[in-house]
Amino acid sequence: DAKHLVPNKMRDFFCTINLDQEEVFRTQVVEKSLSPYFGEEFYFEIPRTFQWLSFYIYDKSVLQKDLRIGKVSIKKEDLRNYTGKENWFMLQPVDSNSEVQGKVHLELKLNELITDNGSVCQQLVVHIKECHGLPLINGQSCDPYATVSLVGPCRNDQKKTKVKKKTSNPQFNETFYFEVTRSSSYTKKSQFQVEEEDIEKLEVRVDLWNNGNLVQDVFLGEIKVPVKVLRNDSFQAWYLLQPRENGNKSSKTDDLGSLRLNICYTEDCVLPSEYYTSLRDLLLKSSDVQPISASAAYILSEVCRDKYDAVLPLVRLLLHHHKLVPFVAAVAELDLKDTQEANTIFRGNSLATRCVDEMMKIVGKHYLKVTLKPVIDEICESPKPCEIDPIKLREGDNVEINMENLRYYVDKVFREIVRSSISCPTLMCDVFYSLRHLAAKRFPNDPHVQYSAVSSFVFLRFFAVAVVSPHTFHLRPHHPDAQTSRTLTLISKAIQTLGSWGSLTKSKLSSFKETFMCEFFKTFQEEKFTESVKKFLDDVSSTESKEPSGLSEPVHLKEGEMYKRAQGRTRIGKKNFKKRWFCLTSREFTYHKQQDKEPIFTIPIKNILAVEKLDESAFSKKNMFQVLHGEKPLYIQANNCVEASEWIEALCRVTRCNQKRLSSYHPSAFLNGNWLCCKATTENTVGCARCTADVPADTQIEIDGDRETERIYSLFTINMSKLQKLEEACGSIAVYQGPRKEPDDYSNFTIEDSVATFHTLKQITDIVGKLNESHEKFRKKRSSSAKYGSEENPIVGKVS
């Protein structure tokens, strides 16, 4: 949210998230507010190098261009300082001199030249090769040029490159020469002595500009290199473009307002897969360790300050290797040992409950979509008043009508849920089956506990949460407005209550805190709903195979609006780009004129031969990719780099097992009778570049096992002091075999078997030590070969 925004009158605001100057996400518009609450969450992988993560506040305009009120920009290096906590940031003014992105490739060299009369001069050679990643200007690739200057106290020699048209990655390949020192005669010394005063004060400055033609040129960024660093060597490197020194400075930074953000940024340097074999194997055998508290996976959750930090990579890794169900069963059994009353089963935030929560989020995305999305869309797009709390009723509201509306929505949501068991993923059913039988074993005299063990997850932690926060589960693109949010909250409360009816022994109506909810539920027939809940819980906790019809339904993977190039079935007219709605399922890839319209072009998944990026030079457009199939390539432009990366990954994943996948492709287009990449003149010529490496084939679970293992290694490294304390605690217990000495240091740890736990701890510390050595070798190798501005390390990052 934001507060105290200018101008000081009620306006319509929205916020964008940018990687450098590229917008990757946009919030909904909050109307008529000075302190808008957005309440939206975004999670994304970062597909390219970047310098700044920025947030821009806009004043929405109907007839004119939206006005940028201010921004918050955080350098990549500083993101870790704000991770995992809420911070208020003062908005800074948006200054064109500070809006930069991209990098430039330079080669710099000092030459000694002997003139005809025997004198010597020093000459600076600047070879500007290319630029990469320059920003879009008004949504289009820019027309960039560069000025190259030699600047000193008494000189400013400037030269200029040619303008390159419609490109964000211009190839300049121009060389400029500057005289550094005045000519002087040879002395008795064998080497020419550069004048220290001149060298210390001279610098090379390269400025990038967008040629404005009839309007003012736009500054794109600059770099400065002191000439003194070139004394003994030529210098060739990539340089990140920087803002001007006077950019983003203003005396009016206090009156623009402020923005509250909660940022979580993680960055991992992932080594080749073989480096993680030992740690991965140790984690995967966790479910076989007796007791489970002595396993590596359980120890990870013990030493992390926030269990969620450990749960996310752990669940994803165990899912990827089909080891999650036995691990959840083992930690749930440990959880149940400490549960004294059946009505509190699985209500806390233990390792078991968090693992199940995360599993449901990962594998249940499609299940939620097919079950709830239609009814959630109806509620959000055609909302009816549903407020039944007398205190919150507005003037003119009719509580009886509102109660009827709410009952209509609750009945519809409940009906969709209890009919959905056929769509419940097998993995979720397997977990629920384990939990149900463990609960019945722990409380054999309670016939209802087998139902509450399942309903506490599937109703309370899955469906009810998705109803109240549909945007979080991708059921809606944006956070709903205040009135709709209140309606969804009331529906969620009702679903939680109905879901618990099949497992409660006491009077249902006595459990309500609010009187108005008690009155509302008097209209429900308890026996009818109780039987429906029990039947549903029986179905989703059964290991019996589902009907074939349920498996034959295509899995909805991704959809969104992008631009596609005309297929060109006629030679008449220009092959332009058109906005279309794209949809990807496990069966086909389609595009439509509008969302929810019939497809106008369909490619069966089995016919897709390759999905690859397309060179920007093909059509002078960024963020393009191509889908190769039986006919002409389908050229598509995404709206930003994050969206392009997500579409390519999703398409590659679902087509990985296609038998006729290509091994080579053309990275550019066939235009005007030849391929732009290899100049071949035949359209069906074999590709000139190798297709990219395979990606995981699982169409529903996007998991990189090596990356998750690297994250777990990082967590062990960060918490090494706690591992050592736990090791000392195990040693203390083994030695004294009696009352524990100084229990404060380890009383929060679960140590059932000190010898087994100590053995696992030794394995963890040994493996982490070896991985530390591997990372150190890698860092030394990179630092010894890298120069300022050279390509980034192979690091992957993600932001939420």
Disulfide bonds with the S-S distance in Angstrom:
none
